[in-house]
Amino acid sequence: MVLGAGVAGVAAAEGLGRAGVEVHLVEKAAEIGGKVRQFGCKAAEKCLRCNVCLADDLFRRLSQADNVSLRVNTELLSLEQRRNGRRYTAALTPVGRAAPNIILDVDAVVLATGFEPYAPAENNSWGYGRVQNVVTGIELEKQLAEKNMITRPSDGAAPKRLAFIQCVGSRTEEIFRRPEDTDYCSTVCCAYALRMARRILHQSAGAEVTIFYLDIQNFGKAFSKFYAECRQKVSFIRSRPYEIKQTEGGAVRVKYAAGSGAEGPAVAERDFDLVVLSVGMRPAPEARELADKLRIPLDPQGFFGLKNASALPDLQREGIYVAGAGEAPKDIAGCIAQSEAVCAEVLGFLRRI
């Protein structure tokens, strides 16, 4: 049984089905794809390897996969051990409907329940929900997916002055949260901001793009060349903005620390047509409840599994595995790669029992 039909869950189900394993793919939503269904291609003058097309191909293959039974609008009610000759008996229930439970006898379980984007409204300094034309990276992804271009929400015009603000909800201590809940790098934000910046410059001649950052995360073997190309066209400011407000003319004004002098930190401000908050990844809202149902551990940040030196996390329960962003923040390629590793582990486990 695979719980979750986002990119990691579909990759695991399709891979196991191809290997001859009978798979039950369980998804709470009405369709497969998870968050990736909201992502758009970021190709500019050339492919930028965002891997959205790779995920789309994977979803298409699932419809032709042998040995995979898909159950949408369905969630796990309970998982009990050792009945009817199988290792686990799972009780499933339709989401939001009173109906008899579905009972499945399974040998192994793969968790692929994904992530939740950080909600920037938690912190008023970002201006999200209060200032026009302050959006999240996820909302920009939706624009690309739906209309293959980027516009300002206020008037539908193509923005000429854009800013990306990195590490929104990552690598920071938020009010009312323990430091360890938010001090991790979400790993994907730099990649999608730089790719979107290139996409915007390709879309709008004369556009100006600025990226406010702490550090830039290396995201692949061709990263150095790609980053060098971006630096020729994009303005990079190493600073975390601390105030975002709207001007009388409707622009978005960003205030930030710009070095320091004898009298303390200098303050600078710049106006933009559109400001994009590069929001990080948080554990899925149901992660704690699901971990309790399955009697498996969460790490200090709330992701599944205890992390160790091996390639796969330790769930401390035989026959239960995790893949994708529910284990730790990762991109599409990382989710697929981990799912392939989990397939190998599951096949080895099934041969032993």
N, C-alpha and C positions, 0 to 999 in steps of 0.2 A: 504494500500500500504506500502510495506517495501522497503526502498532504501538501497541497498547494500546486497550482498549475500556472505559475509564472515561468520565467525562462529556466530557472534551475529545476523546478519540478517537471516541466515538460522534457527537458534534456535527460533527466534521470529516467522518467517513464519510457520515453522513446528508446533510449539505450538499452534498458532492461528488456523491453518488449522485443527489440531486435535480437537479443541474445536468447530468446525463447522463454522468458519468464512471464508468467501471468501477472499483470499489473492492474491494480485499481487506482486510478488517478482521481483524487478527491479535491474539489475546489468550492470555496464558500461563495464566490461570485457567480454571476450568470454566464460568464464566458472565460476562456483561458487567456493567458497573456500577462496578467498582473499589471504592474506599473509600466512595463515596457510597451504596452499597447498605447500609452500616451506619448511615447518618444518619437521624434521625427528625425529623418535623415539630415545630417549636417554637412553633406558633401558640398564643397565649394568649387574651386577650379579642378579639384581632384577629390577622390575618396579620402576622407579623414579617419577612416577605420573606427567609427563610433559603434559598429557592429549591430546597429538596429536591423539592417537587412539580414544579418545572420540569425537574429532572433525570429524575424518573420519567416524565414525559410524553415526554421525549426518548428514553428507553430503549424505551418502547412504540412510538414512531414507527419505530424502527430495524427492528422486526419486519415492518413494511409497506414498508420502503424499497426502491425499485428500484435495481438495479445494484450492490448491496452483497452480497458473499459473506463470511460470518462463519466464521472458523476459531478455535475455542477450543482450550485445552490444546495450544497451538502456540507455538513461539518461533523467533526468527531465528537461523539458524546462520551465514550469511555474506551479504554483499552485494558483488557484483562489478560492474564497470562495462562497459557497451557490449557486449552480446551480443544476437543475434537481432533487431537493429533497434531495440531499446528501450535506454533509458539505463542501466538496471540489471537485473541478474539476481539474484533473492533465493532463497536456499536456506532452507527452513523445516523444522523437525523437531518431532515430537510431544514434549511435555514428559514426561521420565521413561520413555520407551519406545524400544526399539530398533526403528526402522522406516525404510523408504526415505524419503529426503528429498523434500519437495514443492518444485518449482521454479516460480517465478513471474517473468515478465518485466514490469517496471514502468517507468514514466516518472518517477515522483516518489514520495517517501517522507515520511510525516508521523509524527514521534515524539510519542507521547502516553502515556508510560509512568508518569506520575504521581509520587507522593511517598511517603515513609515517615514516619510520626509519630515524634517524638522519644521515646526510651525512657527514662523518668525514673529507672529503676533504676540508671542510670549514676552518679547522684549520690545518695549515702546521705542527704543532708540533707533530701530530699523525703519520705522515709519510705515511698516506694512499694514494695510487696511485703513490708514489715515491719510497717506500722501498719494495723490494720483500718480500713476506711472511708476510705482515701485512694485515689482513683480518677483516671483520666485523663479529659479531655474526650471522647476517642474512646469510652471505655467508657460514658459518660453518653449519648452519641449512640446506642449500641447499645441501651441501655435504652429510649430513646424509640422507636426503630424497632421493637423487639420487643414492648413492652407499653404503650407510649404513656404512661408515667409514670416518675418518678424515685424510687428507693428506696435504702436502705442495703444494701450487700452482706451485712453481718453478720447481719441479722435480717429483711430485707425490709420494714422499716417506712419510712414517709415521713419524711424528715429535716426537722427544724424549724429547725436552725441549720446553715447551709451557708456554706462559704468557697470562692471561686475564687482561685487563685494564678496570676497572669499571667506571661508570658514564661518559661515553663519550657522550657528548651532553645533559647531565642532571646535575642538581645541580651545574651549573657553568654559568658565564657570558661570552658569546662569543662576539668577535669583531663585531661591528656594530649592535648589538642586544640589546634591552632593558633588564635589569636584570631579570624582571619578566617573560620573555619569556623562560628562561632556568633554573630557579632556583628550579624547581620541581623535585621530584623523579619519574622516570618512572616505578618503582615498579617491573618490570619483569626481569631486567637485572641480579640481583643477583641470581635469581632462575635458569635462563638458563645457567649462567656461572658455577655455582656449579654442575648442572646436567651434563653439557658437560664435566666438569673436571672429574667427576666420570666415564663418558662414555669413555673418552680417557684413563684413567688409566686401565679400563677394557679391552680396545682394545689392548693396547701396554704395554707389561710387561717391567718394568724398566723406563717407562716414568716419567718425572718430571714436575709437574704443579705448577705454581706460580700465585697467584691472587693479583693484586694491587688494593686496595680499600680505600674508605673513611669510609663507614659504611656498614654493611651487613643487608639487608632488610629481616625481618622475613616474610616467605611466607607459613605459614600453621601450623596446630596444631602439626605436627610431625617435625617441623623445628629444634627444639633444638637438637634432636637426630641425625638428618641428618647432621646438621652443625658440631656437635661434631665428627661424623664419617669422614667428609671431612677434618677437621683440623688434623686428624691423618695421612692423606695421601697427603695433599696439603699444599704448603707453602703460607702463607698469609703475605703480606707486606702492612702496612697501610701508603700509600703514593700515591700521584698523579704524575706519570712520566711527565717530562717536555720536553724530547727530545728522539726521536726514529730515528735511522739511521742504515745504512747497513755497515757491516764490510767488509774488503777486502776478507775475507773467505766466505762471503755470509750469515753470521748470522745476526740476528736483534739485535742491541744493544739498551738497554733501560736505560736511565739515570733518576735518581729519587732522591729526598731528603730523607736522611736516618738519621733522628734525627738532633740534633744541639749540638754544643760545644761552647767553649769560643770564637772562631773565627767566629761563625755563623753556618748556616746549613751545615751539611756534605753532600757530594754528593757521590752516589754510582752508579755503572752500572753493568748490567748483560746481557749476551748474550743468545738468544733463537733461536730455529729453526722456530718457528711460534708464532706470536703475534696476539691475537684476541681482537678487540675493541668491548666492550660490549655497543653497541649503544642503545640510548634511543628512546622513542617514541615522535614523533611530530604530530601535527594535520594534517589531510589529506590536500593536496594542494588545493582542491576544497571547503574546509570548509567555507571560507569567502564568496565565491560566492553563495554557497548553502544557507548559513544563510541569505544573502541579499534577495534571491529569496523567502524564506519562512518567512521572517521578524521575525526571532528569534535571541536571543542574543548568543554571544560567551563569554567565560570567558577570563580573562586577558592573558592566555597562548594560546588562539585560539581554545579551545575545545568547543563543543556545551553545552549550558545551563549555567545558574547561579547556583552555588552550595549553598546548604543550609543544614540544619540539617536532612532533610528527606533522605530516601534511594534513591530517584530519583531526578534528577536536574529539575529546573524550566525553561521551554522554553517560558513561558509567552504567550502561544497561545494554546487554547483548542483543543484537538484532535491530537496534534503533540507530539511525544515522541522520545527519543534517547536511544540507547543501545550500549554497547560495547566500544571499545577503541576510538571511536569518541567523547565520553563524557569525558573520562579521561583514562590515561594509565591503562591497566589491562590485566591479563593473560587469557588463554582460559577458565578456570573454572569461572573466574570473569565475562567474557563476557556472558557465558551461564546463569549464575545466574541472571545477570541483565536483560537479555532477558526474563527469566521466570517471573521476577517481572513486566516488562513492559507488558507482555501478560495479567497478572492479571489486570493491570491498564486499558488496552485497553478493555478487556471484561466488566469491570465495567462501563467504559464510554459508550460502545455500548448499554448496558442495560438501561442506563439513557436517551438515545436520541430517 
